[in-house]
């Protein structure tokens, strides 16, 4: 009996993570892949605009995606299949036999320790399937030099070149603007490519002297001329804009563009004029979303109101009053539904249904600016000079015109604002909602809202915590009321 027991102990092998049968591991990986695909349904699609979440609703702005790192999820060490592949060689070998697992090719790089072998393997494991490529720098405590990062990115692009024809989307985010790969009209023969984003974290209006001679990892520029990619989504910085935004150039031939972002371009005679940019944009029949951020352009001979862009959403960020005035004077926006100002001086705007005012630090008379606005939904975030005068303006009823200021306003979203008077907010709602028949059990659906306030969202504002009585009042007077207390208030 003792001999049998000791023999058993000797023969029993220690159980390790590689002891699971490969058949069972394959089933587990399939379940993980299924969960990953299901979760991805709630993420922006890299290959289809708007891939970073700017949409025709103010709901996303309750947690604005544009205020966070839009590629952060691809840097995550827990993302499938990269987290599982790092467990052991056996797991990595099993995962590498399933090309569908690797269609999201994340090439996360550290210029101080480039990993060419890993990048090649990730691209090879996807076989011949279409791929979405994300090239992004790791979160590093010690940043590399711009020259070192540029060399690393060029090496990645060279490794990518044999697979570039399979790209559905190509998303590159460098740390330094000087490391951005160059784009020009020789980028050809990419039939699958529908989304291209080439941006930097530390942006600068930087035109290297050898820009026209730089090869985008050589391979892209050596392709034979055949057909241009027909992009739906494009994000481009000033460093690349000069080469693609020319008469009858590469940008002007992207006639399927739906989503365009132009970033970080200084006013310069070396770059394109606002005249040329508007002329090109005016030729895009499907352009629905346009964003300008930290840009300025010279103006030549363009006439007031010469262009009419059919876009539905316009995002303006870190722009001078001069640029905004020029934009609105030379261009009409007859189909505009949503306009967003971020860190801009707001003086004028075209007619639109929805407006977002984000991080407006300068002192503005919001009541005066919005008095005659005919929109329906207004989102205000991080506006230090917000005051109760705004509620007074909304409460005012003009007897001669037989209407309120901002008469069609029905949705009000207030986030990260300084303290304001709940009493004045209630008085405004009570005045505008005076015609609602609250005795009707179905008043929330039977009422025609605007001027009556239908939606009120309060989040992280500098208020003392709302009492149950306050919450009951708003809930009973507003069809859709949400309140998220500030973190400091919640802790107390």
N, C-alpha and C positions, 0 to 999 in steps of 0.2 A: 504493500500500500504506500509506504513511504517512498520506495523506489519509483513507483509510478508517478507520484506527485512531483518528485524532484526532476524526473525526466520531462514532465509537462512544463515545469518552470524553465528548463533549459531550452526547450523547443519553441516556447512562446516568444515571438518577435515583438519588439516595441512598436506601438501604433504611432504612426506619423501622419502628417497631412497628405503624404503621397501614398498612403496605404489604401485609400478608397479606390475601388475598381474604376477604370477609365470610363466604362459604360455609365456608371452612376454619376461620375463627374460631368460627363457630357449632358446628361439630363438636367443636372443642377445648373450648368451654364446656360442651357436653353431657357430654363425658367428665369434666370437672371436677365437674359437678353429680352425675354418677353416683358418683364417688368420695366426694363430700360426703355423699350419702344413705347410702352404705355405711358411712362412718365414724360417722354419726349413730346407727346401730343400736346402737353401743356407748356412747352417751350417754343419760342420763336423758331421758325423753320429757316435754316441757314440759306437754303436755295431759293426761297421765295420772299419777296419784300412784304411788309417791312420787317426785316429779320431781327431787329432789336426792339420791337414792340411799340413803336409809335402808331397808334391806331385811331380810328374815327370814333372814339368814345373817351370820356374822361375817366372811366373806371381804372385803366392802367395807371393813371396819374396819381391815384391814391397812394401808390408806391412807385414813383416814377422810375422806370427802367433806365432812363437816360442819366440819372444821377448816380448810378453805380457802374462798376466795371462790367460791361456787357459780355466780356469773354471770361469772366471769373469762373463760371461753371466748368469751362474747359481746362482750367488749371487745377481743378479739384483732384486730389489723390484718390478719391473714392469713386471716380467716374468709371463706368463700364466701358470696355473690358480691361482698362489699364490697371485698375487696382487688383483684379484677379490675376492678371499676367505677372504681377510683381511678387506673387506669393512663392512660386517655385518654378523650376525649369519645366517640370512635368505639366503643370497647369498652363504655362505659357505655350508649350508645344501643342497641347490640345486646343487651346483657344486659337492658335495660329492656323489651324486647319479649317476654320470657318470664316471665309471671306466676308460674309455679311456682318460679322461682328465688327469689322474694321473699316466700314464705309465712312465713318466719321474719323478721319485721320487727324489726330491732334499732335502736332510737332512742337512741343514745348521745349524751349531752348535756353541754355545757360552759356553765353559767349565765353565764359571763363573755363567751362568744361564741356565743349561740344561733343555730342554723342551721335556721330555719323552712323554707326552700326544700328542703333535703335531706330533712327529716322528711316533708314532704308528698309528695315524689317517691317515697320508699321505700314509703309506704302506697299511693300511686296505682299503682305498678308491679305490685302483686300482683293487680290487677284486681278480680274479684268472688270470688276464692278464699278459703277459710278461712285465717286467719292466727294465728300465735303471736307475741304482741307482748312485747318485752323493752325496758323503759325503764330505763336505768341511767346513772349519772353516770360521766364519764371519770375516769381516774386523773390527778389534777391536783396540781401542786406547790403551787399557791396556791388555797386553798379559797374558795369564794364565801361571802357572808353567808347565813344562813338565809332572810332575806327575799328575796334575789335568787334563790336556788334554788327557793323556793316559787313565785315568779312564773314561772320557767322551766318548772317541772313543770305548772303550770296551763295554760301556752301549749301544751305538748305534748298535754295531755289535750284541749284544744279542737281541735287539729289532728286528733287521733285520733277525735273524736266521730262524723264521718260514716262511719267504718269499724268502729265498736265492735261493730256487730251481727255482724261476721264473725269476731270473736275466739274462738278455741278456748281460748286461755290468755292471761292478762294478768299480767305479772310486772314489778313496779315496785320498784326499790331506790334510794332517795334517800340523800343523805349525812346530812341532818338530819331528825329525826323531825317537826319542824314543817313540813317540805316534803311530807310524805306526803299524797296525796289522801284526802279523807274518804269513807268508805263508810257508807251508811245504807239504810233499807228502800225508798228510792225508786229504787234501781238495778234497773231492770226491763227486760224485753223483750230479754234477751241469750241467745237459745236455744242458741247454739253454745258458750257459755262453760262450761268444765268445770274450769278451774284458775285460781285467783286468789291472787296473792302480792303484798302491799303492805307492805314493810318498809324499815328504814333502817339505815345503817351506824353512825352516832353516835346511839344510841337514847336516849330519855328518856321518862319518864312525863309527857307534855306535853298539857295540855288547853287549847287556845286558847279565848279567851272567845267567839269567833265560830264555834266548831266547828259548831253546829247550823245556822248560816246559810251556811256555806261550800258553794259549788257545786263538785261534782267536774267541773271544766271546764264547768259549766253544762249541757252537752249531755246528760250521763248523767242528770241529775236532772230534765230536762224531758221525758223519755220518758213516753209514756202507760202507764198501768197495764195490763198484760195478763198476763204470766207471769214468775215469778221464774226466774233462772238456777238450774240444778240442778248445783251444783258437786260434783266428786269430791275436789278438793284446795283447801284454803284456808289461807293464812298471814296472820295479822292481828296488829297491834301494839295496845298498850293505848290509843293515841290514837284508834283506831277502834272498840275493843271496846265502849265505853260506848254507842255509838249502835246497834250491831247486836245486842248481847246484852241483849235485853229480853224480857219474857214475850210469847209469840206474835209475836216480831219476825222480822227478816230471817234471822238465824242459825238460829233454831229451825225455819225452813222448808226448810233445806238437808238434806233427808232422804236424799240420795244421797252425802253426804260419806263418804269413805274415809280421808282424811288431813287432820288438823287440827293447826296449829301456832299457839300463842298466846304472844306475846312481850311483854316489857317493860311490865308493868302493876304499879303500886304499890298497896299496901293502902290503900284509900280508900273513904269512904262515898259518893263520887261515882260509883264504878264498880260493876260487878255483884258480887254475893256468890258465894262458892264454892257455896252452895246452888243458886243459879240456874244457874250454869255446869254443875254436875253434872246438874241436872234436864234441861237441854237436851241435853247429851252422851248421857245415858241414852236419849234418844228417837231417836238415830241408829242404825238397824239394821245399817248396813254399815261403821260406823267401825272401821277396823283399826289405824290408827297415830295416836298422839297425842303431842304434844310441848308441854311447858311450859318456858319459858326466861325467867328473870329476872322472875317474876311473884309476886304475893301478892294475896289477896282476903280480905275480911272473912267471917267465918262467923256465920250467924244461928241458925236453929233446926233445922239438919240433924241427923238421928240417926245414930249409928254404924252402918256397914254398910248404909245405906239404899239405895245404888245399886250396880249391878253392870254395869260396862262390859265389853262383849264384845271389847275391843281385843286385838290380838295383839302390838303393840309399843308401849312406853312410853318416851319420851325425856325425861329430867329434867335441866335445865341451869341452873346459877347460882340455885339455890333455897335458901331458908332451911329449917333443920330443922323449924320450926313448920309451914311449908306442906306439906312432905313428910309429916309426921305427920298433919296434917289430911286430906290426900288419901287416905292409906292407911287412916285410921280411918273415913272416911265412905263409902268406895268399895271394892268387891271387884273383883278382876280374875281371874275364873275361867278365861279363855281366853288369858291372857298367856303369850307364848312368849319374848319378849326385853325386857329392861329395861336402860336405859343411864343411868348417872349421870355427869354432867360437872360438875366443880367443885361438888360437893355433899357435905355431911356425911352419910355413909351409916351409918344405924343400923338401919333396918328396910326390908323389901321383901316384896312378895307372892311366892308361888310362881311360878317361871318356869324355862324350859329354858336360856335363855342370858342372860348378864349382861355388861355392859361398864362398866368403871370407868376414867374418863378425866380426866386433869388433876386428880387428887385431891391437893391440896397440904396439907390438914390432916392431923395425925397420927392415924391410925386403927389399931386392932388388927385387922388384916385376918383374921388367923387366928381370932380369937374371933368376928368378925362372920359369917364364912362357914362356920363349923364345921358347922352343921346344914343348910346349903343343899343342896337335892336337884337342882340343875341339872346340865346336861351339858356346856356350853361356857362358858368364862370368858375374857374379854379384859381385860387390864390395861395401861393406857398412861399414861406420865408420872406415876408414883406415887412421889414422892421418898422416902417412908418405908417403902417395900417392904423386907421383910427375910426372912431364911432361916426365921424362925418359921413362915412360910406353908407352906414345904415340909415342915417338921416336922409341922405340923397335918395335911397331906394324907397323910403317911406313917402316921399313927396308926391302929391297928386296934382297935376296941372288941370285946373277947372276949364280953361279955354280949350286945351287940346283933348280934354276928356281922356287922359291917360297918365300913367305913372312914368317916372324916369325909369329907363331900362324896362319898358313896359312888357316885353316878352320874356323876361328872365323867369325861369322856373327851377333851375338847379344851381345851388351855391355850395362850393367846396372850399373850406377854410382849413389850412394846415400850416403848422409851425408859425403862428402869428403871435404878436405881443398881446397882452391882456386887452380885452374889449368888454363893453357893457352888455351883459346878457339881457338887461332890461330893455336897452335900445334895440337889440336884435329881436326880442319878442314883440316889441311895439311895431317894428317894421313888418314882421310876418303877420301879425294880427291885422294891420292896416291893409296889406296887399291881399290877404286871404279872406277879407271881410265878406265876399260874396259866396263863399263856400257854404253849402248847406250841410253842416256837420251832423244833423239829425239823420241824414241818409246813411244807412249802414254801408252803402257802396260808394261813399263820397270819394274815396281814393281813386276809383276807376271812372266814376261818372263826371268828375269835375274837369273842366277845360282849364288847364294851368297856363300861367303866364297871362297876367301879372302875378297870380297866386304862386307861392313857392311850393313846389312839389318835392324837391330833394334838398336836404340840408345835411352836409357832412362836416363835422368838426373833429380835428385830429391834432393832438400835440400842441394845442394853443396854450398861451400863458394864463390860463384861468384857474381859479380855485375849482376843485373837483365839483362837477355838476351834482346836485342833490337828486334824489329819486323824484322829488317834486318837479325839478327842472326837466328831467328826462321825460317824465309823464306828460308835461306840458307840450314839449316839442313833438313827442310821439303822437299826441292827440291833435296837433295842429298842422303837422307836415306829413304828407303821404309816405315819405321815405326818409327817415331820420337815422343817422348813424353817428355815434360818438366814441372816439378813442382817446382816452385820457393820456396826458403827457407822462413819460416815464417817471419824472420826479414826483408827480402827483400820485401815480400808482404805487410808488414805494412807500409814500406816507400813508 
